[in-house]
């Protein structure tokens, strides 16, 4: 984690003022859901601190992005509304702009980078926007959106580097402290920085002693680099594509530098674990970016010991196939789902004998395959590959010991 606790707290001179956020709250009232901010007894017990979850994944478009988008769209003049708007987005800003533009009768075009999850593309089209998929990165999509918008006279709606957008996102901070005034720390995902910038201004205007922690994926530590003049690489496919931003905003970087106390970087395994944990414990579906706060907390719980912590579950737009993959991989990490390879004689009854041993050990066989051709085993042997289900890692060790005691050479693969 990056320690930025020595930075001074001062709201003067910022491009967004607390009164702008209060004005945004009035603007979006009734059109955006005031989502629950609920205490999680189970997560609190697991992590050793009191945890409150802000369920922004329960917005109509399943993301906080509606707040800033609506605040920005409402400020357009009649002439600007007639010309229409254009935005670039990896998905959630796209849906927020598309949905509220349709509500307000504003033509909208959304540019989305190649690789954006199909669920986000289809949802954006469903909300009535014209979708253009182009650009390998969000930055390339942004360049196309700006040039295309200028050529067609459209107003560009930036996903994070816009004072009105930042003010809209900041309404989350107002709601969280209204619901739980005793919070000590807020943990907020960082992509371009609009969400954490708005929340930091709102929250610290109410409670200056509140600690604000940002979270980025290790694969995209752009704000971390900007604050620390670092050069950690930003590349690759992350589960948290919603915060996979190579270049944070200029406005947001200034705000983060002044008001955010710390930045945590979380890896892909930690993000997957957080997504799976929220599904299994809270019964709520959250995308990788939305689970980043919990990932940071679970990776370093001692840092939050005894505190009252608010986590922003920023979005829930995740492909169902990806959910299945994340859950299955988490079962494997927990020792509940394992692939075994065994070298056995190629004669009748051997598979039955292995199955009987596993049944006696309390393991459940999920998949079975034989490999006789593509292996370096003798011709009278075969490679038996099994996927088995066990209760936990300790049970898996018992199963492996039982197989070994029976003279079978089994290995986890």
Secondary structure, DSSP 8 states (H G I E B T S, - for coil): -EE-TTS----TT-SS-HHHHHHHHHHHBTTB----EEEEHHHHHHHTSEEEEEEGGGSTTSBTHHHHHHHHHHT--HHHHHH-EEEE-SSHHHHHHHHHHHHHT--EEEEE-TT--HHHHHHHHHTT-EEEE--SSHHHHHHHHHHHHHHHT-EE--SSSSHHHHHHHHHHHHHHHHH-TT--EEEEE-SSSHHHHHHHHHHHHH-TT-EEEEEEETTB-HHHHHHHT----B-S--S-GGG--SS--HHHHHHHHHH--EEEEE-HHHHHHHHHHIIIII-----TTTTHHHHHHHH-GGGGTT-EEEEEE-B----HHHHHHHHHHHHHHTTSEEEEEEEEESSTTHHHHHHHHHHHTT-EEEEEEEESSSSSS-TTEEEEEEEEE-SSHHHHHHHHHHHHHTT--EEE-
